[in-house]
Amino acid sequence: MEQGGGVETSLAAGGPARHIPVLLNEVLESLHIREGGLYLDGTFGAGGYTQAILATPGTRVLAFDRDPNAIAAGQALVEKYQGRLMLEHAQFSTCVDVAAARGLSAFDGITFDIGVSSMQLDEAARGFSFRFEGPLDMRMSQAGRSAADIVNEASEEEIADILYHYGEERASRRIARAIVHDRETKPYTTTKELAELISRIIPARPQDIHPATRSFQGLRIAVNDELGELVKALTGAEKLLSPGGHLAVVSFHSLEDRIVKQFFALRSNRGRATSRLLPGEPVPPPSTFMLEGKQPITAGPAETHTNPRARSARLRAGIRTDVPALGLDPALASLASLPEHGKGR
């Protein structure tokens, strides 16, 4: 659960946000919940989607979260639903292996709500938000390479590319140069230190988002390999869904939405005039998903009024065909790769 552009970006990266499931009714409609069905929630969070699914009698949910805090908080729900909720402390990219270990397959529906949660943003010690003074961390799993490690150890070129491609920050070169220069005197350890540096380089205007918003987004995506995880999770869902099963994905910013859109386009052949191929042009693979209706689905005025985070939410959904899963092919893998150095400005 994370940010898009404009007002929502400032909320997610540096402003207050309550944990409210976004596009909940639309997600449930896209999943076509049925009694006794088997579902997967790849981004458990506070359990909003999971509990809504379990409201239908006999349903079972395999839910994932890489954040140990979310798993600990979810144990009460595991007890409440008495075997109907299986909660895994794991990245959703591992969904195929985890499901196999539990003897589960042929899911009726899978949902992903991509990104950082409001709970993570509101906890200063997690270091996701510059709204609070906290360690420069940003690790969803609370393990591995932190944002401080990147800022203090990566080359100027790598930092600039992360900020430019993952944060869409046009001043990435200037920010990276200043970071590398200043860290020689004192390494960066807190969110406030980095946000103040960026604010000096990019003066804020009253109508703009905070100058550090895009850079914090880029670092967070790099720390957690969010785009790579998303691509792997989408191909995992393709393998786990039964024919006629439904995949519903909610994203909050353009990078993620672009990957989800391209995944469904590649897997459904939407927009390809397969009957008009030129001589020698390769025949596209058969469709593993069908798409229905106009997409993306966005929140209406009532929801955006009560939950401002919903303004940037985009829901895309597909129905699994009986074509065997195609797996992680080069076309999909390239969607999450960081381009060559030198693109940052």
Buried (B, 14 or more C-beta within 10 A) or exposed (E): BBBBBEBBBBBBBBBEBEBBBBBBEBBBBBBBBBEEBBBBBBBBBBBBBBBBBBEBEEBBBBBBBBBEBBBEBBEEBBEEBEEBBBBBBBBBBBBBEBBEEEEBEEBBBBBBBBBBBBBBBBBBEBBBBBBBEBBBBBBBBEEEBBBBBBBBEBEBBBBBBBBBBBBBBBBBBBBBBBBBEBBEEEEBBBBBBBBEBBBEBBEEEEEEBBBBBBBBBBBBBBBBBBBBBBBBBBBBBBBBBBEEBBBBBBBBBBBBBEBBBBBBBBBBBBEBEEEEEEEEEEEEEEBBBBBEEEBBBBBEEEBBEEBBBBBBBBBBBBBBBEBEBBEBEEEBEEBBEBEEEEBBE
